């Protein structure tokens, strides 16, 4: 019996990287429109050869190199500081509604729990990254496989908690259980030959296929759950990372969940659309709320704050722009911003956005850092640069 051990990946990043990701932080802006963007990871332990495709019979395009794994949802690094939560004084904003911290709605608490679970899963995926010595001999490979198997099994409880918090019901739970049963069978059928640890880590934990990302985009976009449901996406998930991506996209685009979070502040822009802050009052959410000018041409806008995380849904920008904001744990004075734009509208404007990771016919995404003291103004400026329907080239002559 080998005791499970937490494996910590030592990651080496180049100074020029602009897109943050646990394995790889840079997404090239110069990729072809039809290509999924990829990144590179190096380990400081040794010069690994790039991991080759381990299933030559598969006709599906996938990220076959560990360096090409784009993590689902918000980015994560190991936390080195304890972030303090502080509420604004009641007189700091005339539009802010005072909130009792103990009076948390079930929907808000579910979102807060999800952020924490999402963070923990990503950290565990990072810790499970194989080291060169894990592939030294059969004994070391057996040790790694057993440790990784236990980590994989533990993830089932995380997803059970998410299902319970959001009340997804037996249908989703059954499909999620089936996902983990399939994975356990794959572990049971594994041998301990050379290369097995890289294969298991990629196939069962971290791989995320471009085709699957596009499928999720097609099913969950613009606050609407369109051509699919979470059970179907779970059935099509092949790794924990894909399963987390499906859950994250389903929750973040579920208008029913997000709008059930109680409002705490509201104002109206010059175009007659409400801008509503929901959840908890925090310096980050308040700064963003206060910085959105009345003159900004946006539709219905929701700002959801939970602990130190902020999510935004902005209609009429890229059809239905979503933004997530969280503290950057490597830079205490900065915030990490990720965005998803489901409708391109204008390629030239899309390509000029900061931190663009790439775009396809199903939309664009990216991420960038913002100094905390410039958060609100930078978010407002970013929103103003996201194209609208009126920016579609063929429509300019009619506006």
C-alpha positions as CSV (number, residue, x, y, z in Angstrom):
1,X,0.0,0.0,0.0
2,X,1.5,3.3,-1.0
3,X,0.4,6.5,0.9
4,X,-1.1,9.1,-1.3
5,X,1.1,12.2,-1.7
6,X,0.1,15.7,-3.0
7,X,2.3,16.5,-6.0
8,X,3.1,20.2,-6.4
9,X,3.9,21.3,-10.0
10,X,6.7,23.8,-10.1
11,X,5.8,26.1,-12.9
12,X,8.1,28.4,-14.8
13,X,6.5,31.4,-16.6
14,X,8.1,33.8,-19.0
15,X,7.9,37.5,-18.1
16,X,6.0,38.4,-21.2
17,X,2.9,36.3,-20.5
18,X,-0.4,38.2,-20.4
19,X,-3.0,35.4,-20.1
20,X,-3.1,33.7,-16.7
21,X,-3.7,30.0,-16.5
22,X,-2.5,27.4,-14.0
23,X,-0.5,25.5,-16.7
24,X,0.0,28.1,-19.3
25,X,-0.7,31.8,-19.2
26,X,-0.2,33.0,-22.7
27,X,-2.7,32.7,-25.5
28,X,-1.5,34.0,-28.8
29,X,-3.5,36.8,-30.4
30,X,-2.3,35.9,-33.8
31,X,-3.9,32.5,-34.2
32,X,-6.1,31.7,-37.1
33,X,-9.8,32.4,-36.4
34,X,-10.7,28.8,-36.7
35,X,-7.9,27.5,-34.4
36,X,-8.2,27.1,-30.7
37,X,-5.4,29.0,-29.0
38,X,-2.8,27.1,-27.1
39,X,0.0,27.9,-24.6
40,X,3.2,26.4,-23.3
41,X,4.2,25.2,-19.8
42,X,7.7,24.3,-18.6
43,X,8.7,22.4,-15.5
44,X,11.8,23.5,-13.6
45,X,12.7,19.9,-12.7
46,X,14.0,18.9,-16.1
47,X,13.5,19.5,-19.8
48,X,10.5,17.3,-20.6
49,X,9.8,16.3,-24.2
50,X,6.4,17.5,-25.3
51,X,3.8,14.8,-24.5
52,X,2.8,13.1,-27.7
53,X,-0.7,12.1,-28.6
54,X,-1.2,8.9,-26.7
55,X,-4.3,7.7,-28.6
56,X,-3.4,7.5,-32.3
57,X,-6.7,5.9,-33.2
58,X,-8.7,9.0,-32.1
59,X,-9.8,11.2,-34.9
60,X,-10.9,14.0,-32.6
61,X,-8.8,17.1,-32.2
62,X,-7.6,17.5,-28.6
63,X,-5.0,19.3,-26.5
64,X,-2.5,16.4,-26.4
65,X,0.3,18.2,-24.7
66,X,0.0,19.0,-21.0
67,X,1.2,22.5,-22.0
68,X,-2.0,23.1,-23.9
69,X,-4.5,22.6,-21.2
70,X,-6.7,25.7,-20.8
71,X,-8.3,25.6,-17.4
72,X,-12.1,25.9,-17.2
73,X,-13.5,29.1,-15.7
74,X,-11.5,31.5,-13.6
75,X,-7.8,31.2,-13.4
76,X,-6.0,30.0,-10.2
77,X,-2.6,30.1,-8.6
78,X,-1.4,29.0,-5.2
79,X,-2.5,31.6,-2.7
80,X,0.3,33.3,-0.7
81,X,-1.7,35.9,1.0
82,X,-4.9,36.1,3.0
83,X,-7.3,38.5,1.4
84,X,-9.4,40.6,3.8
85,X,-13.0,41.2,3.1
86,X,-14.3,44.6,4.1
87,X,-17.8,46.2,3.7
88,X,-18.2,49.8,2.6
89,X,-19.4,52.3,5.1
90,X,-23.1,53.1,4.5
91,X,-22.4,56.7,3.6
92,X,-19.9,55.9,0.8
93,X,-22.6,55.5,-1.8
94,X,-26.1,56.9,-1.7
95,X,-27.3,54.1,-4.0
96,X,-26.0,51.2,-1.8
97,X,-28.5,49.3,0.2
98,X,-27.2,48.1,3.6
99,X,-27.0,44.4,3.9
100,X,-26.8,42.0,6.9
101,X,-24.0,39.5,6.2
102,X,-26.0,36.8,8.0
103,X,-29.0,37.3,5.6
104,X,-27.4,35.5,2.7
105,X,-29.8,34.1,0.1
106,X,-29.5,30.4,-0.9
107,X,-28.6,31.4,-4.4
108,X,-25.8,33.7,-3.3
109,X,-24.5,31.1,-0.8
110,X,-24.5,28.5,-3.6
111,X,-22.5,30.8,-5.9
112,X,-20.0,31.6,-3.0
113,X,-19.6,27.8,-2.4
114,X,-19.1,27.2,-6.1
115,X,-16.3,29.8,-6.3
116,X,-14.5,28.1,-3.4
117,X,-15.0,24.6,-4.8
118,X,-13.9,25.7,-8.3
119,X,-10.7,27.1,-6.8
120,X,-10.0,24.0,-4.8
121,X,-10.5,21.6,-7.7
122,X,-8.1,23.6,-9.8
123,X,-5.5,23.7,-7.1
124,X,-5.8,19.9,-6.7
125,X,-5.4,19.4,-10.5
126,X,-2.2,21.5,-10.3
127,X,-0.9,19.5,-7.3
128,X,-1.6,16.2,-9.2
129,X,0.7,17.2,-12.1
130,X,3.3,14.4,-12.5
131,X,7.0,15.0,-11.9
132,X,9.8,13.3,-13.8
133,X,10.6,11.1,-10.8
134,X,7.0,9.8,-10.8
135,X,7.9,8.0,-14.0
136,X,11.2,6.6,-12.8
137,X,10.2,2.9,-12.4
138,X,7.1,0.7,-12.0
139,X,7.0,1.3,-8.2
140,X,7.0,5.1,-8.6
141,X,4.3,4.8,-11.3
142,X,2.1,2.7,-9.0
143,X,2.5,5.2,-6.3
144,X,1.5,8.1,-8.6
145,X,-1.5,6.2,-10.0
146,X,-2.8,5.3,-6.6
147,X,-2.4,8.9,-5.4
148,X,-4.1,10.3,-8.5
149,X,-6.9,7.8,-8.3
150,X,-7.8,8.9,-4.8
151,X,-7.7,12.5,-5.9
152,X,-10.0,11.7,-8.8
153,X,-12.5,9.9,-6.5
154,X,-12.5,12.8,-4.0
155,X,-13.7,15.2,-6.8
156,X,-17.0,13.3,-6.9
157,X,-17.9,14.9,-3.5
158,X,-17.1,18.3,-4.8
159,X,-19.6,17.9,-7.7
160,X,-22.1,16.3,-5.4
161,X,-22.0,19.5,-3.2
162,X,-22.4,21.7,-6.2
163,X,-25.5,19.7,-7.3
164,X,-26.9,19.9,-3.8
165,X,-26.4,23.7,-3.5
166,X,-28.0,24.5,-6.8
167,X,-30.7,21.9,-6.6
168,X,-29.8,20.4,-10.0
169,X,-31.7,17.2,-9.1
170,X,-31.3,13.4,-9.6
171,X,-30.9,13.7,-13.4
172,X,-27.6,15.7,-13.2
173,X,-26.4,13.7,-10.3
174,X,-26.9,10.4,-12.1
175,X,-25.0,11.7,-15.1
176,X,-22.2,13.0,-12.9
177,X,-22.0,9.6,-11.1
178,X,-21.7,7.9,-14.5
179,X,-18.8,10.2,-15.4
180,X,-16.9,9.1,-12.3
181,X,-17.7,5.4,-12.8
182,X,-16.2,5.6,-16.3
183,X,-13.1,7.3,-14.9
184,X,-12.7,4.7,-12.2
185,X,-12.9,1.9,-14.8
186,X,-10.1,3.6,-16.8
187,X,-7.9,3.7,-13.7
188,X,-8.6,0.1,-13.0
189,X,-7.7,-1.0,-16.5
190,X,-4.4,0.9,-16.5
191,X,-1.0,-0.8,-16.4
192,X,2.1,0.7,-14.9
193,X,4.2,1.0,-18.1
194,X,6.2,4.0,-19.1
195,X,4.0,7.0,-20.1
196,X,1.0,5.9,-18.1
197,X,1.1,8.7,-15.6
198,X,1.1,11.4,-18.3
199,X,-1.7,9.6,-20.1
200,X,-3.8,9.3,-16.9
201,X,-3.1,12.9,-15.9
202,X,-4.1,14.2,-19.3
203,X,-7.0,11.9,-20.1
204,X,-8.7,11.7,-16.7
205,X,-7.9,15.0,-15.1
206,X,-6.8,17.9,-17.4
207,X,-7.4,17.5,-21.1
208,X,-10.0,19.8,-22.6
209,X,-10.8,19.3,-26.3
210,X,-11.5,22.3,-28.5
211,X,-14.6,20.5,-29.9
212,X,-15.9,20.2,-26.4
213,X,-15.3,23.9,-25.6
214,X,-17.3,24.7,-28.8
215,X,-20.1,22.4,-27.8
216,X,-20.4,24.1,-24.4
217,X,-20.4,27.5,-26.0
218,X,-23.2,26.4,-28.3
219,X,-25.2,25.0,-25.4
220,X,-24.6,27.8,-22.8
221,X,-24.2,31.3,-24.1
222,X,-25.6,34.7,-23.4
223,X,-27.3,33.8,-20.1
224,X,-29.4,31.3,-21.9
225,X,-29.2,27.5,-21.9
226,X,-29.9,26.8,-25.5
227,X,-29.3,23.5,-27.3
228,X,-28.2,21.3,-24.4
229,X,-28.4,20.6,-20.7
230,X,-25.9,19.9,-18.0
231,X,-26.7,16.2,-18.1
232,X,-25.8,16.0,-21.7
233,X,-22.7,18.0,-21.3
234,X,-21.6,15.8,-18.4
235,X,-22.1,12.7,-20.6
236,X,-19.8,14.2,-23.2
237,X,-17.1,15.2,-20.6
238,X,-14.0,13.1,-20.7
239,X,-11.9,14.7,-18.0
240,X,-12.4,16.5,-14.7
241,X,-11.4,19.7,-16.3
242,X,-14.1,19.3,-19.0
243,X,-16.7,18.4,-16.4
244,X,-15.7,21.6,-14.4
245,X,-15.9,23.6,-17.6
246,X,-19.4,22.3,-18.3
247,X,-20.6,23.1,-14.7
248,X,-19.0,26.5,-14.7
249,X,-20.5,27.6,-18.1
250,X,-23.9,26.2,-17.1
251,X,-24.0,28.1,-13.8
252,X,-22.5,31.4,-15.1
253,X,-25.0,31.5,-18.0
254,X,-28.1,30.5,-16.0
255,X,-30.0,33.7,-15.8
256,X,-32.5,32.2,-13.4
257,X,-29.8,31.5,-10.8
258,X,-28.0,34.8,-11.1
259,X,-31.1,37.0,-11.1
260,X,-32.4,35.2,-8.0
261,X,-29.5,36.7,-6.1
262,X,-31.1,39.7,-4.2
263,X,-30.2,43.2,-5.5
264,X,-28.4,45.6,-3.2
265,X,-28.1,48.7,-5.5
266,X,-29.6,49.9,-8.7
267,X,-29.3,52.8,-11.1
268,X,-30.5,53.5,-14.7
269,X,-28.4,54.6,-17.6
270,X,-29.3,57.2,-20.2
271,X,-30.8,54.6,-22.4
272,X,-33.4,53.5,-19.9
273,X,-31.7,50.2,-18.9
274,X,-31.1,49.2,-15.3
275,X,-27.6,48.5,-13.9
276,X,-28.1,46.3,-10.8
277,X,-25.6,45.2,-8.2
278,X,-26.5,41.9,-6.5
279,X,-25.1,39.8,-3.7
280,X,-22.7,41.4,-1.3
281,X,-21.3,44.9,-1.0
282,X,-17.5,44.8,-1.5
283,X,-15.0,47.5,-2.5
284,X,-14.5,45.7,-5.8
285,X,-18.2,45.5,-6.8
286,X,-18.9,49.0,-5.5
287,X,-16.1,50.5,-7.5
288,X,-17.3,48.8,-10.7
289,X,-20.9,49.8,-10.1
290,X,-20.0,53.4,-9.4
291,X,-17.7,53.6,-12.4
292,X,-20.2,52.6,-15.1
293,X,-21.3,56.0,-16.5
294,X,-24.9,56.7,-17.4
295,X,-23.7,57.5,-20.9
296,X,-22.4,54.0,-21.5
297,X,-24.5,52.3,-24.2
298,X,-25.4,49.0,-22.6
299,X,-28.6,47.1,-22.1
300,X,-29.6,45.3,-18.9
301,X,-26.5,44.9,-16.7
302,X,-26.1,42.7,-13.6
303,X,-23.1,42.8,-11.2
304,X,-23.0,39.9,-8.9
305,X,-20.6,40.1,-5.9
306,X,-19.7,37.1,-3.7
307,X,-16.8,37.5,-1.3
308,X,-13.9,38.9,-3.4
309,X,-15.3,37.7,-6.7
310,X,-17.4,39.8,-9.1
311,X,-19.3,38.6,-12.1
312,X,-21.0,40.7,-14.7
313,X,-23.6,40.2,-17.4
314,X,-23.8,43.0,-19.9
315,X,-26.4,42.8,-22.6
316,X,-26.1,44.4,-26.0
317,X,-22.3,44.2,-25.9
318,X,-21.2,41.2,-28.0
319,X,-24.9,40.3,-27.6
320,X,-24.3,39.1,-24.0
321,X,-20.9,39.9,-22.6
322,X,-19.8,38.1,-19.4
323,X,-17.0,39.2,-17.2
324,X,-15.5,37.6,-14.1
325,X,-13.2,39.5,-11.7
326,X,-11.1,38.0,-8.9
327,X,-8.0,39.0,-6.9
328,X,-4.7,37.9,-8.4
329,X,-2.9,35.8,-5.9
330,X,0.5,36.5,-7.4
331,X,0.1,40.3,-7.4
332,X,-1.7,41.6,-4.3
333,X,-2.2,45.0,-5.9
334,X,-4.0,43.7,-9.1
335,X,-7.2,42.0,-10.2
336,X,-7.6,39.2,-12.7
337,X,-10.3,39.8,-15.3
338,X,-11.7,37.1,-17.7
339,X,-14.3,37.7,-20.4
340,X,-16.4,35.8,-22.8
341,X,-18.1,37.4,-25.8
342,X,-20.6,35.1,-27.6
343,X,-21.1,37.3,-30.7
344,X,-18.2,38.7,-32.6
345,X,-20.0,41.6,-34.4
346,X,-16.7,43.2,-35.5
347,X,-13.5,41.3,-35.9
348,X,-11.3,44.3,-36.0
349,X,-12.7,45.5,-32.6
350,X,-12.4,42.0,-31.1
351,X,-8.8,41.7,-32.2
352,X,-8.0,45.0,-30.4
353,X,-9.3,43.8,-27.0
354,X,-6.7,43.3,-24.3
355,X,-5.6,39.7,-23.5
356,X,-7.6,38.1,-26.3
357,X,-7.0,34.4,-26.3
358,X,-8.7,33.7,-29.6
359,X,-12.1,33.6,-31.2
360,X,-14.2,31.3,-33.4
361,X,-17.7,31.5,-34.8
362,X,-19.0,30.7,-31.3
363,X,-17.4,33.8,-29.8
364,X,-14.3,35.2,-28.2
365,X,-12.6,35.0,-24.8
366,X,-9.6,36.3,-23.0
367,X,-8.2,37.7,-19.8
368,X,-5.9,40.4,-18.4
369,X,-4.7,42.1,-15.2
370,X,-5.9,45.4,-13.8
371,X,-4.5,47.4,-10.9
372,X,-7.0,47.4,-8.0
373,X,-7.0,51.2,-7.8
374,X,-8.1,51.3,-11.5
375,X,-10.6,48.5,-11.5
376,X,-13.8,50.3,-12.0
377,X,-12.6,52.7,-14.7
378,X,-10.8,49.9,-16.5
379,X,-13.8,47.7,-16.6
380,X,-16.0,50.5,-17.9
381,X,-13.4,51.3,-20.6
382,X,-13.2,47.6,-21.6
383,X,-17.0,47.3,-21.9
384,X,-17.1,50.4,-24.2
385,X,-14.6,48.6,-26.5
386,X,-16.7,45.4,-27.0
387,X,-18.5,45.6,-30.3
388,X,-22.3,45.8,-30.6
389,X,-24.7,44.9,-33.4
390,X,-24.4,48.4,-34.8
391,X,-20.7,47.8,-35.3
392,X,-21.3,44.9,-37.7
393,X,-19.7,46.2,-40.9
394,X,-22.7,45.6,-43.2
395,X,-24.9,47.5,-40.8
396,X,-22.8,50.7,-40.5
397,X,-24.4,52.2,-43.6
398,X,-27.8,52.0,-42.0
399,X,-26.8,53.7,-38.7
